[in-house]
Amino acid sequence: MIVHGFRQPILSDISHIMTLERNCFSTPWSQNIFHEIISKKGIYQVDEFVTVFMIVIASEKRIVGYIVWDECSEYQHAHILNLAVASDQRNRGNGLSLLEFAFKHMKQSGIETCDLEVRESNKGARHLYEKVGMIAVDRSVGYYDDEDAIIYAIDF
């Protein structure tokens, strides 16, 4: 059960986010990427059609998880770019809550489809995506250099 709260990221969160990013991913995003998104209060307009969103789950001053996704209004399509939950906060509904938050936002924005890539070996994440109704639709060979990605998708 989740006991943390959603909020927009703030610049003082960057060090916590980077620690979480490095702990969760073998090829973490750069701090500059997060700085760009967070400096726009978690809503970064890429162009007239594409917007990147970020939301965090925080417990007091600790970031326990976050999700980053983009929405393309031209094609009514979204793509989950990054989802991370601290290892000691997994299997408590945090990842599920982040996905449900993003999906709700997407639906309210008129988005009709969403997809993502995940490491084939990441059984926990794959189980989570299947739990929310996403379906494995394809494979991207060598996507992570050392490993294939499984592509998941969902229609709203």
Protein Blocks (a to p, Z undefined) as FASTA:
>chain_A
ZZbdcddddfklmmmmmmmmmmmpmbdcdfklmmmmmmnnopacfblmbccddddddehj
acfbdcdddddfklopacdfbdcddfklgonommmmmmmmmmmmmmmnopabdcddddfk
lmmlmmmmmmnopacfbdcehklopaccddddddZZ
